């Protein structure tokens, strides 16, 4: 006949009860942790080396646009090259080109400028917006370019636009920046400047166009001094209110590969600089190597030889020239793509 097992002694039961109670508490806390954290860590957040999140099925990407501004022939090809990159990456947002209204889009116009504008429209699905390039009485071309960049605030047909300086290369998709929390302006810090100044960089910016913000911009422009350009105006108006975009991975300078110290870019003094890792995580690479000229201007061999990154030598180890090789590759890649997209030699 089956019988209940003999009752264990209280001394033996106490440790067993403690163990069971502990396991019960741990299991309960773990379940609570999962239920609390799951809404905060969705699977579609961007991860290192992952493609940009595409938003949900209800995202209306026609409300967003990458915007390029062209004031002269020198920068038109650069902008078309950026649009080619966005097209090849299957970016979902619109692409908008603001260009001088003196450039014709007629099919029988055989000028290079007309061909490039039509190519942007026909091959890379770029929307065209002719503009009148503004200028100061002095005819300062730099100021004219600067002002045209600020016209992004007037593109009220969009909820949000992303502006990029065209002396650059897009390395990875950046559509996720359109999905940032709502704010008039989002920009990265100019990490290469004095950190105490908290200066923002206008090489990349996300703005929510509006009549109000454009009015503020126009007011600042009307009072700007001779040495004040777009970066100064951005900082004057939005330094204390802009949403900060991390410069890592959204604003890497080519000059970083020539630098002896990388603490400012890395954000700490403990991490070791790894040029391959920095490049693999970066999404936007800006050409900034003064006195080396911009990549569409052929530099003299002696300038390249003198200013290229130095190779690193460590006793009893092979010479490390990875910074130099990558840096030279940036310029070679730009020249190759300029020929392929615009049929222009560097």
Phi, psi and omega in degrees: 000132179290136180227156173300144178292155180302141179294129177287159181287150179305325182296325179282330184286328185301307179300322179296320180295320179297317180297314181296319180295319179298316179298322179296317180296315181299316180298318180296314180297321180296319179295320178296319180301315181296316183293331180279320186279334185305316179293338184270345182233067180295153183294338187268010173293146182294140176239165177306134175069008178265155177290158181297143177298143185264003183077174179274177185295339182273354181297125178264095186289346177290351177278353184239155179206140163279131184241137174237147183234133183233128178246342178206177185296330186298326186261351182298313179299319179304315181294318179296325177297321177294319179296325177298320178295315180298320179296316181292336179270001179060041177300139185272336183286159175298165174232127185236128177246118172265119186224157182301134184292353177282349179275123181278148174250012180296141183296334182271002177277116185264007179293152180299319182300314180296318179298319182291319178296316179294323178297317178302317181291313190276326184261332186242013174057042181269134174277137185256136176224101177292142181224161170265117181289123180277153178209155174278161178306330181286348181074027182293106183294326179297318179294321180300316178298318180298315181297317182299323176303320183288347176295349176302329180292345183260005181273065188287358173288350178242151174283330184205138177231151181241118180258141180227134170297140188275351175277065191200177175224132174274123185263327182216161178301148180228020182303333183299338180293336177290343183261014176296159174305147183299133176193152181300321185216139172229131184210156172274163173284151171279083191298338183278353178264177180303118182298334179292339179281343180051036182288136178266150180261133179263014177292331177221131180208148175240125182230154172257101185299141177198156177298323182295309182293323178294325176297319177297318179299313181297322179296317179294321179297320183295337181252006184290142176282176184296337181252015180257126182235198186301319183296320179294321181292316176304313183289323179298319185271327193234008184303323185260001184230348183291147170283129184272121174272130181297128179295337175255101026246017193263002181201079179258130177270143174298329179297343178298330181283349176262348187286148176274334178241137182240014183300318183297317180289315182291333180086006178198165182260003183264326184287140178273137178290126176234104186300323180292319179293318179301318181289321183291332180270341184288147178247340184217124183244120183253129180283114181208095187219031182313134010270011173293131182290168178299158192292345178271359176250123184290122180277149176294143180305324182290330177292314178299315181299322184281327188255353179293155180303140179283146174285150181260134180242130177233132181308135175066021176228154178297150178297134182256110181245025186296319177303314181297314184296318178295315182300312177298324179296327179300315182288322178294319179295318179299315180297319180296315181290326178297321177292317183292320185274316188251352185057042179238130177274148174270000000 
